[in-house]
Structures are given as structure tokens and as C-alpha cells.
């Protein structure tokens, strides 16, 4: 069996949107008793079901698993190392936008500006 933090978080999330176990079960295509077993830690929650809960409540799996107390998760503000190398990122952005399109040129400039601001 899983640590009951998952069940507690699922129950807190459900109650935060004022939904019954019956309603969540219907949305998920399962039974109220299955939701009850998940929330009380009597059954493991299948991975696909955990993903459904994360999407439905718009929270991270880190939050559901109790790895953090912020619903957006531990890695929400993650910034890939690609942002550290200006030249490679500039090349990548150049490849992403069609140079013959005026709209794409403006979008490209906006993205490059955002990257520069983020580095400061």
C-alpha cells in the first residue's frame, strides 16, 4: 500500500472543490467505493488515475505524492540549461520562426527580449 499522504491529498483536493466521492467517481468512470479506498489508503491509486487527478485539479504529482506543499510542484520554476547559453538559444529561436513572416519576426523579437530580461 502507498503512504496515506496520497489519499489525504486526494481527499483535500476533492473537498476543496466541494465535490462528493460519487461525483468524482462518475467523472473518472469508477465507483464511489474505489475513491473511498484511495482516499483512506486501502488501495493503491493506478498511475493513470493519479494523472487524471493531477490534470483535473490542476496540480502536480509532486503535490499529490506529498513531495511538496505547493500545488504547482517542485519543478514549476525549472529553467533548462539551454537558457544559459545565449548563442545556442538564439540559434534555436531563429530556427523556430519563419523569417518571411512579419508576425513571426515580431514573435521572435518578443521571445528574445524575454530571454534577455530573464538573464538580468
C-alpha positions in Angstrom: 0.0 0.0 0.0 1.1 3.6 -0.6 1.8 6.1 2.0 -1.6 7.7 3.1 -0.4 11.2 2.1 -1.7 10.5 -1.4 -5.2 9.6 0.0 -5.1 12.7 2.2 -4.2 15.0 -0.6 -6.8 13.5 -2.9 -9.5 14.0 -0.2 -8.3 17.6 0.4 -8.4 18.4 -3.3 -11.9 16.9 -3.7 -13.2 18.7 -0.7 -11.6 22.0 -1.8 -13.9 22.0 -4.9 -16.9 20.8 -2.8 -17.3 17.5 -4.8 -18.6 14.2 -3.5 -16.9 10.9 -3.9 -19.8 9.9 -6.1 -19.3 12.9 -8.4 -15.6 12.3 -8.8 -16.2 8.6 -9.3 -18.7 9.4 -12.1 -16.2 11.8 -13.8 -13.4 9.3 -13.5 -15.5 6.3 -14.6 -15.1 4.3 -11.5 -17.1 3.7 -8.3 -17.5 5.7 -5.1 -16.0 2.8 -3.1 -12.9 3.0 -5.2 -12.5 6.7 -4.5 -13.1 5.9 -0.8 -10.4 3.2 -0.8 -7.9 5.6 -2.5 -8.6 8.4 0.0 -8.3 6.1 3.0 -5.1 4.4 1.8 -6.8 1.0 1.5 -6.0 0.7 -2.3 -3.1 1.9 -4.4 -4.1 4.5 -6.9 -3.3 3.4 -10.5 -0.8 5.7 -12.3 -3.4 6.7 -15.0 -5.8 7.7 -12.2 -3.1 9.8 -10.5 -2.5 11.6 -13.7 -6.2 12.2 -14.1 -6.4 13.7 -10.6 -3.4 15.9 -11.3 -5.0 17.2 -14.5 -8.5 17.5 -13.1 -7.3 19.6 -10.0 -4.5 21.3 -12.0 -1.8 20.3 -9.5 1.5 18.5 -9.9 2.1 14.9 -9.0 4.8 16.2 -6.6 1.9 17.8 -4.6 -0.2 14.6 -4.7 2.7 12.5 -3.6 3.5 14.9 -0.7 6.9 15.8 -2.1 6.0 19.5 -1.7 3.3 21.7 -0.3 2.9 23.9 -3.3 0.2 22.6 -5.8 2.3 23.6 -8.8 5.1 21.3 -7.7 8.8 21.4 -7.0 9.9 21.9 -10.6 7.4 24.5 -11.6 10.0 27.2 -12.0 12.6 24.9 -13.6 14.7 26.7 -16.1 16.6 24.4 -18.6 20.3 24.9 -19.0 19.6 25.9 -22.6 18.8 29.4 -21.3 22.4 29.7 -20.0 23.9 29.6 -23.5 22.8 32.7 -25.3 24.3 31.7 -28.7 22.7 28.3 -28.9 19.4 29.6 -27.7 19.5 32.4 -30.2 20.1 29.8 -33.0 17.3 27.7 -31.8 14.8 30.6 -31.7 16.0 31.7 -35.2 15.1 28.2 -36.5 11.6 28.3 -34.9 10.3 31.3 -36.7 9.7 31.8 -40.5 11.8 34.8 -41.5 9.5 35.8 -44.3 6.6 36.4 -41.9 6.2 39.8 -40.3 4.2 38.3 -37.4 6.8 35.6 -36.8 9.5 38.3 -36.8 7.7 40.2 -34.0 7.1 37.0 -32.0 10.8 36.1 -32.4 11.8 39.6 -31.1 9.5 39.2 -28.1 10.9 35.8 -27.2 14.5 37.1 -27.5 13.6 40.1 -25.4 12.0 37.9 -22.7 15.2 35.7 -22.6 17.4 38.8 -22.2 15.2 40.1 -19.3 15.2 36.7 -17.6 19.0 36.7 -17.6 19.2 40.0 -15.8 
